Structures are given as C-alpha cells and as structure tokens.
C-alpha cells in the first residue's frame, strides 16, 4: 500500500512540475512575441519612436538622472579610530557654525 501511495505522489509531482514548466515556457514565448511586435512597431512608425523617446526622457528627468549642474556639497572629516577628530575633540554634533 505504501509503495502505491509513493508512486502516486511521484507521478503527481512530475505532472504538476510539467504543467508549471509548460506555463512558464508559454509566458516566456508570449513575452518574446510582445517584445518582437513592439520592436517591429518601433521600426515601422516614426511617430511611435518619437513618443517612446519622449517618454523615456520624461521618466529620466522625473527621477533626477538628467539633472545637469547639480552639485552635492560634502564635508570630509578627519577622525581617528576612537571617534575623536584631528584636534582631539569628539565629533561636532551640532554641525558647522
């Protein structure tokens, strides 16, 4: 009886694994078809290319990757391994000034 249950479980696991593999393969094929159609439409339509380019520029600008002239102000501190500065005092918790 135990061997029969074991055989049924093995067949069930194999069948479920095969179904999952088929679903994943189908999704990959569907994704590749969608990507290919998108690339083909970009190659054929100049309006679509311009719109896509504009969307990408707006996305990059919105998230700050194209902000030219931006300077990040930093201050370096010379501190030893015990946290004291070069002058022997601890860190300045209030900041400059």
Buried (B, 14 or more C-beta within 10 A) or exposed (E): EEEEEEEEEEEEEEEEEEEEEEEEEEEEEEEEEEEEEEEEEBEEEEEEEEEBEEEEEEEEEEEEEEEEEEEEEEEEEEEEEEEEEEEEEEEEEEEEE
